[in-house]
Amino acid sequence: MLKAAQRQGRSKVRWWIAGLMWAAIAINYIDRTVLSAAAPRIQSEFHLSAIEMGVVMSAFFWSYALLQLPAGLLADRFGQKKVLGFAVLWWSLATAATGIASGFRSLVALRVALGVGEAGAYPSNAGIATRWFPRTERATVAGIFDSGSKLGGAIAMPLIAGLLTAFDWKLTFVLTATLGIVWFLVWLASFTDSPADHPRVNAEELAHIESDKVTQDTRQPTRRQWRRLFAHRNIWAMCIGFFMINYNSYFFITWLPTYLMKERGMSVLEMGWIASLPLIASIIVEIFAGWASDRVFASGKLSLTATRKLFLVIGLVMASSIGFAAFAQSPFVAVLLLCIAKSGTTVAASQVWALPGDVAPPDSVSMVAGLQNTISNLGGVVGPIVTGAIVGATGSFVPALLFSSALIGIAILNYLFLLGKVEPIQFGDPSQETRIHEPADLSA
């Protein structure tokens, strides 16, 4: 059997798993983006103010952000197969139920319910990436699965715009919910938490996956050790930086349709196609950025720390162009700048989602990813509300876009100076710790 396996070469089951991770995130974003595409019609039907619509858009993030850490802990404890599978099923049912909303309160409640399910997606995927991929492929797989968020949004915009033209908006939520139910059935039949338990993973692929695994410490961390982990400078830097990125990024799945229609004078159908362009462009850019950073690191020309920081800064410089879009006279130029800005957030995201596997203790990757995503999604909580408040107070999106760009500048400084050496944090060895007050390692 071994000789047969050698003749066949290394199996590639891990890339099928990456495809399922990608599909979960794509469906995740289709289901959360439906409201954004339908927002002008829902706002008109229920007579919601800009502030009320901002609260409805934000409500998803209340539960989504709050439950990131618990979802990560559950995924580490009970396995990503159970947690991610249940999460997708839950949010699919919540999406379908949104079709029965009757006003402001019910919309808020159903969006909170959606966030409960979707909280399990990213922490679980971060844990799966560490279990199923060696370190030299993690930025690639992070770029792949996170790019699903952009495709989900890109598909949703023209799809929902077409459905809104042909049908009542309530039916749209029911139809999109079926995607997650189908995925759930495929997931149960296709995934195992450990590559060693998968019947289609051969010895060569398993050896490749485990080629640079850190020796796992099976002891349960103490309360004091958890405190040291949460006080670590890199954990703070990961959380602060991703907050700034998410504040910027979620403009594209909350207020962008309204911006295009009210600020740029587009129709519903025009909005549907144009709003998808930044998301489509960012798909290609993110996957390429993840692949390129893995190649740079594997070449030995830059350390892991230097590689992560380089691609983070490149992406964030691109993302800052959202501020220039505010002053563009031409809708074409504005959309082009928004495409660059959104692509920049995804270049950064390809590194952001590799970082938990780079720095977390081996059995705590989903938990650290959940913590990072908890703080980052506070940007999703406050972003739509702040944008709505600025637009309501000024009657323009210009100051709102400039504020987003300013936050990106803070994120650049955060990753350059607060993020230290990117290496695994050791629970039980205080001498290996880097405290938040220590100077950043810029030379690594």
Buried (B, 14 or more C-beta within 10 A) or exposed (E): EEEEBEEEEBBBBBBBBBBBBBBBBBBBBBBBBBBBBBBBBBBEBBEBEBBBBBBBBBBBBBBBBBBBBBBBBBBBEEBBBBBBBBBBBBBBBBBBBBBEBEEBEBBBBBBBBBBBBBBBBBBBBBBBBBBBBBBBBBBBBBBBBBBBBBBBBBBBBBBBBBBBEEEEBBEBBBBBBEBBBEBBEEBEEBBBBEBEEBEEBBBBBBEBBEEEEBEEBEEEBEEEBEEBBEEBBBBBBBBBBBBBBBBBBBBBBBBBBBBBBBBBEBEBEBBBBBBBBBBBBBBEBBBBBBBBBBBBBEEEEBBBBBBBBBBBBBBBBBBBBBBBBBEBEEBEEBBBBBBBBBBBBBBBBBBBBBBBBBBBBBBBBBBBBBBBBBBBBBBBBBBBBBBBBBBEEEEEBBBBBBBBBEBBBEBBBBBBEBBBBBBEBBBEEEEEBBEEEEEBBEEB
